Amino acid sequence: MNPEIQEINEQVREASSFIAPLRSEMGKVIVGQQYLIDRLLIGLLANGHILIEGVPGLAKSLSVQVLARAIDTSFQRIQFTPDLLPADLIGTRIYSPKSGEFSTRKGPIFSNLILADEINRAPAKVQSALLEAMQERQVTIGVETFPLAEPFMVLATQNPIEQEGTYPLPEAQVDRFMFKLVISYPDKKEEREIMERMAVTDYELSVAAVVEPETVLAARRVLDRIYVDDKVKSYILDIVFATRAPSDYGLDIGDYIRYGASPRATIALTVAARAHAFIQGRGYVTPQDVKTVGMDVLRHRVIVTYEAEAEELASEDVIRKVFDHIEVP
């Protein structure tokens, strides 16, 4: 093995030592849902935001709350409702008649982990208030711009089965989420354990802080050094470009794709693959890392046509065809 990669491997093994105790602490509350826990950790390490979709009762909100407690960071849960205003989210300027001056009252966005619960319940102007925070890691109130504390992460949830009174997220907003996760029901064994733990009237959430925020920020610096071979980079580019011009890659799915993945998908695939390698304790990225995170990075970025919908093909079906067709290095 290349001595440089060997050195990165050792750095990753040392820097990722907090992953096991963090998983363990979250597992004391969250039963099963290993996929969700791992993607939350990858998003945190990759400095990305996550959109979580699933029916009610699958521990979406609880998982975010447990993660915040286990990392010893500040946490804010914001319930998105139709009457929510942008000022309720980012804050506002308040005039004091006594002093004749304006003062700034910061909103709940000024926290490390933000749970935007049922984000599609609020109108577009409120959803758009998140854009600057998510992209630039700053918030402008009046004429002043305030940087947000690191780590900063938005985790938004939405319910796929109840669409009355909801506002679909604008494409510009959706594209700013690194992942879109689709959460399913636990199996029978896991649900039995959930019942044994939580079917009581006085259940209390008990999570110990096992990681400091500084540890996460240090891990990100190591993650940026993880080796990505040129062949893996070309593989990532081929996947993204195949969603834009499938015929160039011999794929007969052009009629099913209205919009392919944006350049943010290329960036997110690379960084998320690095983060997946990191939580596996490796200092280099494999094509399997890319395939593992690929669906979560692409499912909300590949927009299908009406023809695809008529044939009951979702973006996931189109993306699977791309991954099955593109040659793995």
C-alpha positions in Angstrom: 0.0 0.0 0.0 1.1 3.5 -0.8 2.9 4.9 2.4 0.9 8.1 2.1 -2.4 6.2 2.1 -1.1 4.1 5.0 -0.5 7.2 7.0 -4.0 8.5 6.2 -5.4 5.1 7.2 -3.8 5.5 10.6 -5.1 9.0 11.0 -8.6 7.9 10.1 -8.5 5.0 12.6 -7.4 7.3 15.3 -9.8 10.2 14.4 -12.8 7.8 14.0 -12.5 6.2 17.4 -15.5 8.2 18.6 -17.9 6.6 16.0 -18.3 3.3 18.0 -19.3 4.9 21.3 -21.5 7.4 19.5 -23.4 4.6 17.7 -23.6 2.7 21.0 -25.1 5.6 22.9 -27.6 6.3 20.2 -28.5 2.6 20.1 -29.6 2.8 23.7 -32.6 4.8 22.6 -33.0 4.1 18.9 -33.8 0.5 18.1 -32.7 -0.7 14.7 -32.6 2.1 12.1 -28.9 1.5 11.6 -29.2 3.0 8.1 -30.7 6.2 9.6 -28.0 6.5 12.3 -25.2 5.9 9.8 -26.5 8.5 7.4 -26.9 11.0 10.2 -23.2 10.5 11.1 -22.1 10.7 7.5 -24.1 14.0 7.1 -22.5 15.4 10.3 -19.0 14.5 9.2 -19.5 15.6 5.6 -20.9 19.0 6.7 -24.2 18.3 4.9 -27.9 18.7 5.5 -30.4 15.8 5.5 -34.0 15.6 4.4 -35.8 12.6 6.1 -39.0 11.2 4.7 -41.1 8.6 6.4 -44.5 7.9 7.9 -45.2 9.1 11.4 -43.8 7.1 14.4 -40.4 5.9 12.8 -38.2 7.9 15.3 -37.2 10.5 12.7 -37.4 13.5 15.2 -36.2 11.3 18.1 -33.0 10.3 16.2 -32.0 13.9 15.6 -32.6 14.8 19.3 -30.6 11.8 20.5 -27.7 12.7 18.1 -27.7 16.3 19.4 -27.5 15.1 23.1 -24.8 12.5 22.3 -22.6 15.2 20.7 -23.1 17.8 23.4 -24.3 20.4 21.0 -27.1 23.0 21.1 -30.3 21.8 19.5 -33.5 23.4 18.4 -36.7 21.8 17.2 -38.8 24.1 14.9 -42.3 22.9 14.1 -43.1 24.2 10.6 -46.7 25.3 10.3 -48.7 27.3 7.7 -48.6 30.4 9.9 -44.9 30.4 10.5 -43.0 33.5 9.5 -39.4 33.9 8.3 -38.7 36.1 11.4 -39.9 33.1 13.6 -37.0 31.2 12.2 -34.1 33.6 11.7 -35.0 36.4 14.1 -35.9 40.0 13.7 -35.0 43.6 14.5 -36.8 45.2 17.4 -37.3 48.9 18.0 -37.0 50.2 21.5 -38.9 53.5 22.0 -37.0 54.2 25.2 -33.5 54.2 23.6 -34.7 55.0 20.1 -32.5 52.2 18.7 -33.0 48.8 17.1 -31.7 45.6 18.6 -31.4 42.2 17.0 -33.3 39.3 18.5 -31.9 36.0 17.1 -34.2 33.2 16.1 -33.8 29.4 16.8 -31.7 29.0 13.6 -28.8 30.1 15.8 -28.1 26.6 17.0 -25.8 23.7 16.0 -28.4 21.1 15.1 -31.7 22.2 13.7 -34.7 19.9 13.4 -37.1 21.4 10.8 -40.0 19.2 11.7 -42.5 18.7 8.8 -40.7 21.3 6.7 -43.3 21.0 3.9 -46.0 22.4 6.2 -44.7 25.9 6.0 -45.0 28.2 2.9 -42.2 28.8 0.4 -41.1 32.1 1.9 -40.3 30.3 5.3 -38.6 27.4 3.6 -36.5 29.9 1.6 -35.4 31.6 4.9 -33.3 28.5 5.4 -31.4 28.9 2.1 -28.7 31.3 3.2 -28.2 29.4 6.5 -27.8 26.1 4.7 -25.5 27.3 1.9 -23.4 30.1 3.4 -23.6 29.1 7.1 -24.7 32.7 7.9 -27.9 34.6 8.5 -28.8 38.2 7.5 -31.2 40.1 9.7 -31.8 43.6 8.5 -28.4 45.0 7.4 -26.4 42.7 9.7 -25.0 39.3 8.8 -24.2 36.8 11.5 -22.1 33.7 11.1 -23.6 30.4 12.4 -21.7 28.3 14.9 -20.0 25.1 13.7 -21.0 22.3 13.5 -24.2 23.5 11.9 -26.6 21.0 10.4 -30.3 21.2 9.3 -32.2 17.9 9.5 -35.7 18.3 8.0 -38.5 15.8 8.2 -41.6 15.4 6.0 -44.5 13.0 5.9 -45.1 11.3 2.5 -48.7 10.2 3.1 -50.5 13.4 4.2 -50.2 16.0 1.5 -53.3 18.2 2.2 -52.2 21.6 3.4 -48.5 21.1 2.5 -46.1 23.1 0.3 -43.7 21.1 -1.9 -40.1 22.2 -1.3 -38.6 24.3 -4.2 -36.0 22.5 -6.2 -33.3 25.1 -5.1 -34.1 24.1 -1.5 -34.1 20.4 -2.1 -30.8 20.5 -3.9 -29.1 22.0 -0.8 -29.8 18.8 1.1 -26.9 16.4 0.8 -29.1 13.4 1.5 -32.7 12.5 1.1 -33.4 9.5 3.3 -36.5 7.3 3.0 -37.2 5.5 6.3 -39.2 2.3 6.5 -40.8 0.3 9.3 -38.7 -1.7 11.8 -38.9 -5.5 11.5 -40.9 -7.6 14.0 -37.9 -8.3 16.3 -37.0 -4.6 16.5 -40.6 -3.5 17.1 -40.8 -6.1 20.0 -37.7 -4.4 21.5 -39.3 -0.9 21.0 -42.4 -2.2 22.8 -40.4 -3.6 25.7 -38.4 -0.3 26.2 -41.0 2.3 25.5 -44.5 1.0 26.3 -44.5 2.7 29.7 -46.2 5.9 30.9 -43.0 7.4 32.4 -40.4 6.8 29.7 -37.6 9.2 30.0 -35.0 10.0 27.3 -31.6 9.4 28.8 -28.6 10.1 26.6 -25.1 10.9 27.7 -22.8 13.3 25.8 -20.0 11.1 24.5 -18.5 13.4 21.9 -17.4 17.0 21.9 -18.2 19.3 18.9 -14.4 19.9 18.6 -13.9 16.2 17.9 -16.3 16.3 15.0 -14.6 19.4 13.5 -11.2 17.7 13.9 -12.6 14.6 12.2 -13.7 16.7 9.2 -10.1 17.9 8.7 -8.9 14.3 8.6 -11.8 13.3 6.3 -10.7 15.9 3.7 -7.4 14.0 3.4 -9.0 10.7 2.6 -7.7 9.4 -0.8 -9.9 9.3 -3.8 -8.4 7.6 -6.8 -8.7 9.2 -10.3 -10.7 6.1 -11.5 -13.2 6.6 -8.6 -13.5 10.3 -9.5 -14.2 9.4 -13.1 -16.8 6.8 -11.8 -18.6 9.6 -9.9 -18.6 11.9 -12.9 -19.9 9.1 -15.2 -22.8 8.5 -12.8 -23.8 12.1 -12.5 -23.4 12.8 -16.3 -25.4 9.7 -17.1 -28.4 11.3 -15.4 -28.1 14.3 -17.7 -27.2 12.7 -21.0 -28.1 9.0 -20.6 -27.8 8.3 -24.4 -24.1 9.2 -24.3 -23.6 6.2 -22.0 -25.8 3.8 -24.0 -28.8 4.2 -21.6 -32.3 4.3 -23.1 -33.9 6.3 -20.3 -33.7 9.8 -21.7 -37.5 10.0 -22.0 -37.8 9.4 -18.2 -35.5 12.1 -17.0 -36.7 15.7 -17.0 -33.6 17.1 -15.1 -30.4 15.3 -14.2 -28.3 15.8 -11.1 -26.6 19.1 -10.5 -22.9 19.7 -9.8 -23.8 19.7 -6.1 -24.5 16.0 -6.6 -20.9 15.5 -7.8 -19.6 17.3 -4.7 -21.9 15.5 -2.4 -21.1 12.0 -3.8 -17.4 12.6 -3.3 -17.6 14.0 0.2 -20.3 11.5 1.4 -18.2 8.6 0.0 -15.2 9.9 2.0 -17.4 10.1 5.1 -18.6 6.6 4.5 -15.0 5.4 4.2 -14.2 7.3 7.4 -16.9 5.6 9.5 -15.6 2.3 8.2 -12.1 3.3 9.4 -10.5 3.5 6.0 -8.3 6.2 4.5 -9.3 5.7 0.9 -12.6 5.6 -1.1 -13.8 2.5 -3.0 -16.5 2.4 -5.7 -18.7 0.6 -3.1 -18.6 3.7 -0.9 -20.0 5.6 -3.8 -22.7 3.1 -4.5 -23.7 2.9 -0.8 -24.4 6.6 -0.5 -25.4 7.1 -4.2 -29.1 6.6 -3.9 -29.4 9.0 -0.9 -27.5 11.7 -2.8 -29.3 11.4 -6.1 -33.0 10.4 -5.4 -34.0 14.1 -4.8 -31.8 15.5 -7.6 -33.0 13.4 -10.5 -36.4 14.7 -11.6 -38.5 12.3 -13.7 -40.9 13.1 -16.5 -44.6 12.6 -16.6 -44.0 9.7 -18.9 -42.0 8.0 -16.2 -44.7 8.7 -13.7 -47.3 7.2 -16.1 -45.2 4.0 -16.2 -44.9 4.1 -12.4 -41.2 4.7 -12.5 -39.7 6.8 -9.6 -36.4 8.5 -9.6 -35.0 5.6 -7.6 -35.8 3.2 -10.5 -34.0 5.5 -13.0 -31.0 5.8 -10.7 -30.7 2.0 -10.2 -30.6 1.7 -14.0 -27.7 4.2 -14.1 -25.8 2.4 -11.3 -26.4 -1.0 -13.0 -25.1 0.2 -16.3 -22.1 2.4 -15.5 -19.0 0.2 -15.4 -17.4 0.0 -11.9 -13.6 0.6 -11.9 
